[in-house]
Amino acid sequence: MAATPVMQLPVISECVAESCAYNHDHTCHAVAITVGDMDTPACETFMSADIEGGEPSVTGRVGACKMADCRHNTGLECHAPSITVGYEHEQVDCLTYARA
């Protein structure tokens, strides 16, 4: 399988983790995030900090997903058209995750 071009990586359509350094007005500005820790669909890129992170002109995308059991995952790559990131049980997760 060929690598997915960066511009085709799934976009993060909304992020409600307001305390994340990459989040500005519900938009993720990390160039690419990693989702999952093999057990939960956590946003592994989430970082609470007083500084603003990321690239202001970029809307974040999913670079890698470790949730092999997600119906949107093929070869540890997300193939959803877009994802939403938010709180699930006080943890910042990919809310688009759906068990296959």
C-alpha positions as CSV (number, residue, x, y, z in Angstrom):
1,M,0.0,0.0,0.0
2,A,1.4,3.4,-1.0
3,A,1.7,6.1,1.6
4,T,-1.1,8.7,1.9
5,P,-0.1,12.2,0.7
6,V,-0.2,14.7,3.6
7,M,-3.0,16.7,2.1
8,Q,-5.2,13.7,2.0
9,L,-4.7,12.8,5.7
10,P,-8.0,13.1,7.6
11,V,-8.7,16.6,8.9
12,I,-9.6,17.3,12.5
13,S,-12.9,19.0,12.0
14,E,-13.3,20.0,15.6
15,C,-11.4,19.8,18.9
16,V,-13.0,20.8,22.1
17,A,-9.9,20.2,24.3
18,E,-9.5,23.9,25.1
19,S,-6.6,23.4,27.4
20,C,-4.5,21.9,24.6
21,A,-1.6,24.0,23.4
22,Y,-2.5,23.1,19.8
23,N,-6.2,24.2,20.2
24,H,-7.2,27.7,19.2
25,D,-11.0,28.4,18.9
26,H,-11.9,24.6,18.7
27,T,-9.4,24.2,15.8
28,C,-6.4,21.9,16.1
29,H,-3.2,23.5,14.7
30,A,-0.8,20.6,15.1
31,V,0.4,19.6,11.7
32,A,-0.5,16.0,12.5
33,I,-1.6,14.1,15.6
34,T,-1.3,10.5,16.7
35,V,-4.4,8.8,18.0
36,G,-4.5,5.8,20.3
37,D,-2.3,4.0,22.8
38,M,-3.5,0.5,21.7
39,D,-6.2,0.4,24.4
40,T,-8.0,3.8,24.1
41,P,-8.4,6.3,21.2
42,A,-6.6,9.0,23.1
43,C,-5.1,12.0,21.3
44,E,-1.5,11.2,22.1
45,T,-0.5,14.7,20.8
46,F,-2.6,16.5,23.5
47,M,-0.5,18.8,25.6
48,S,-1.7,21.2,28.2
49,A,0.6,24.2,28.3
50,D,0.5,28.0,28.6
51,I,2.2,28.5,25.2
52,E,0.4,28.3,21.9
53,G,1.6,25.4,19.8
54,G,1.3,24.4,16.2
55,E,1.1,26.3,13.0
56,P,-1.6,28.9,12.9
57,S,-2.3,28.5,9.2
58,V,-2.7,24.8,9.5
59,T,-5.8,22.8,10.4
60,G,-4.6,19.6,12.1
61,R,-4.8,16.2,10.5
62,V,-4.4,12.6,11.7
63,G,-0.9,11.4,11.1
64,A,-1.1,8.0,12.7
65,C,-3.7,5.9,14.5
66,K,-2.8,3.0,16.8
67,M,-6.4,1.8,17.1
68,A,-6.2,-1.2,14.8
69,D,-9.7,-2.3,15.8
70,C,-11.3,1.0,14.5
71,R,-13.4,0.6,11.4
72,H,-11.7,3.7,9.9
73,N,-8.2,2.1,10.4
74,T,-6.2,0.3,7.7
75,G,-2.5,-0.4,8.3
76,L,-2.6,1.9,11.4
77,E,-3.6,4.8,9.2
78,C,-6.9,6.6,9.6
79,H,-9.2,6.7,6.5
80,A,-12.1,8.6,8.0
81,P,-13.0,11.7,6.0
82,S,-12.5,13.8,9.2
83,I,-12.5,13.3,12.9
84,T,-13.6,15.1,16.0
85,V,-11.5,15.2,19.2
86,G,-13.1,15.8,22.6
87,Y,-13.5,14.5,26.1
88,E,-14.5,10.9,26.8
89,H,-14.4,10.0,30.5
90,E,-12.2,13.0,31.2
91,Q,-9.6,11.9,28.6
92,V,-9.0,13.6,25.3
93,D,-10.1,11.1,22.7
94,C,-10.9,10.7,19.0
95,L,-14.7,10.8,19.2
96,T,-14.9,9.4,15.6
97,Y,-13.4,6.0,16.8
98,A,-15.8,3.2,16.0
99,R,-14.9,-0.4,16.8
100,A,-14.9,-2.6,13.6
